[in-house]
Amino acid sequence: MPLTIKTAADAEEVKVIPAMGRGFLGHCPACNRGRLFGRFLKVVDHCESCGTEFHHHRADDLPPYLVIFIVSHLIGYGILMTETRLEVPMWVHLATWPALTLILCLALLQPVKGTVVGLQYALGMHGFGAARLKKNASASCGKVDPVFRD
Ligand SMILES: [Zn+2]
């Protein structure tokens, strides 16, 4: 029977979809009680409720890419449908679509970033797994037991 050490990602079972949903709502992906954001796009260093560290998240440019992808498809479809089905003056287009694009981008940026941080937390990426393992090890008085698997 081979010996495998329990990986950091296995240390605390957190399902991906609930963690992403909590992040989308701006809540801590681990406990769903603390806040994930201190300011608009600034992720807090650690959860005020459960102490989970978030300073090592690496959302980087993925949230803006996803927001651009989503908003461009929505706005592009809206422009296409408006042009093909309605007769709308050009000034209405110029007044509507840029403003709607800006509003959608600003509205989606924080939830999408929270979703990405929740995904990274659930998958144990970028230090989340090591921090989780460290937290569990300290909770069990520094004792980490190896796990035997088939
Ligand atoms: Zn928490």
Boltz pocket constraint, residues with backbone or C-beta under 6 A from the ligand:
constraints:
  - pocket:
      binder: B
      contacts: [[A, 28], [A, 29], [A, 30], [A, 31], [A, 32], [A, 33], [A, 34], [A, 47], [A, 48], [A, 49], [A, 50], [A, 51], [A, 52]]
      max_distance: 6.0
